[in-house]
């Protein structure tokens, strides 16, 4: 009877953890959508015929990044930091969530998915005139996704080793 009570308690805990995981992911997707699509234009203006669209594209890898770092692009350091670090940081959670949700944990497959999602974002930004579509953003987004993937793998390895250590300690403690 005690075993059944423990299982029900674990099921409730697992459901709560699952709910929090999916709620966090939904919140992340909403935040990502806002930052990537709606920071320039409100949802009400998006399809307005009076809206002035800003459409620009860069398909030369590292052109923007090089321009930032060399000073060729005359922009403030704040813009450089915001663009470079922002494009990396905003995709770190995606790398973590891909590791949490996917059964196929190969780094190459997860990076490919980050690449596809980032490319999709840039295409949507271009189609709707929501700023500059830049291959450098895709590169930085993939770097962020990779940081997320590797962070998850390191933490999972750490917790796996910690669980083994605790199980070993409990076994010796019982003897």
Secondary structure, DSSP 8 states (H G I E B T S, - for coil): -HHHHHHHHHHHHHHHHHHHHHHHHHHHHHHHHIIIIISSS-TTTTT-TT---EEEEE-STTHHHHHHHHS-S---HHHHHHHHHHHHHHHHHHHHHHHHH-S---HHHHHHHHHHHHHHHHHHHHHTTEEEEEHHHHHHHHHHHHHHHHHHHHHHHHHHHHHHHHHHHHHHHH-
